[in-house]
């Protein structure tokens, strides 16, 4: 190496550094070769960037060539408009926080006040009784239509409107700031929390009685505040790890057509050029998303705090299938699959079925007769407290121990039957595409998200329609709308499945068609649950 430097210096007649220190022109530095003086190569032709920066840019280029987003390129006005919306939200963050506190106050009133009021009679309506109004707000509007908002706009509810998230972050700002414990980082909490909330909500009739609402929603809020107070610093630890609907919202957000897009090259430039010529100011990402490497929409709360950060993050349009098809291969994991199959398509179905299922009634009557014949009468006692099983004698609504045990068994059994059937078909589709790969199984499971989300939405709207019927408002076209939505969601899932299978089998060959047949059968089984609920029973 030293010999090469000496030879190079000899050719130039003097060292380049000495010439440049003397103020000489780099292009005029002499280069003597074979006794002839020739100008040296201009410095402009040499890449002045550090090797590490060139290497990073090359990696980014190769990454985009291999995994580039397959999205419809929007026209420039739409692209600019979306970016401006994100920047506007960031600039008006104080107004958004003020709105959050207004929602917190309304939430507190609607959760607590009805629990201390007499239960409404048959003559009470949404417009003249606070309890019925709160029931309409929580279960008729909020819960079903939040799911729709997430599919359309991402997790805007989480970042802008959710009272639990706002309270948890506020408590974290003034709390103990302890490190997040290892047990809390376990990936199965979204499924476990969703399952417990679903089953327990049915045990205490959370959709019908305000005390149950106070217990379930109020208890969740207290847990969110306590978690924020103990762990993290101005972060939403509860939202990221323990919230019962975090997993559901994360799955549905994968379908949103808008997201905050990160430009890796712009981020890299910001290290030397800053943010709009100024030093970049760090962003407090409450849900702990690694902003520089953020690609998907599942963990982002759409709060817009990072919009414009390092001139590299902006609200942008994307294909609704992009995250499932392109990122699912690397981002999907086993707990997503469990939540889709056993949670949304299993336990949730059982929770909607048991109140109208003739099978539930037949099993209960058979089991009751068997117990009476053997003089086992304690399961018929109605001494369970209201916070364990539904107990409202004045409304003639009391669960005995047999009701409670059979309810739990029916919901869990339904979840196991449907979930196992779906997993088996997905596993068969996985084998059709080649040698067994767990990552491919979880990727295929992501194709069921549209139908799973649509089914839960339609199940929740049964409460909406029941409240409307009680007020003498009948929706005659409800079943037609349900059929239309289920058909559309099934087609969406089938289209995702076709694209995902194309990642593993490029041609329409036998393996791909066999895998599609398995997935289409899984879609039929998932749809059968809603056919039973809405049309058969």
PyMOL commands that set and color helices and strands:
alter all, ss='L'
color gray80, all
select helices_A, chain A and resi 2-12+16-21+26-28+43-45+51-67+76-91+93-116+130-153+156-161+163-173+182-185+189-203+210-230+237-242+246-253+264-273+291-293+309-311+322-331+334-353+358-373+378-380+393-395+401-432+438-470+478-504+510-536
alter helices_A, ss='H'
color red, helices_A
select strands_A, chain A and resi 30-33+36-39+258-262+313-317+391-392+397-398
alter strands_A, ss='S'
color yellow, strands_A
deselect
rebuild
show_as cartoon
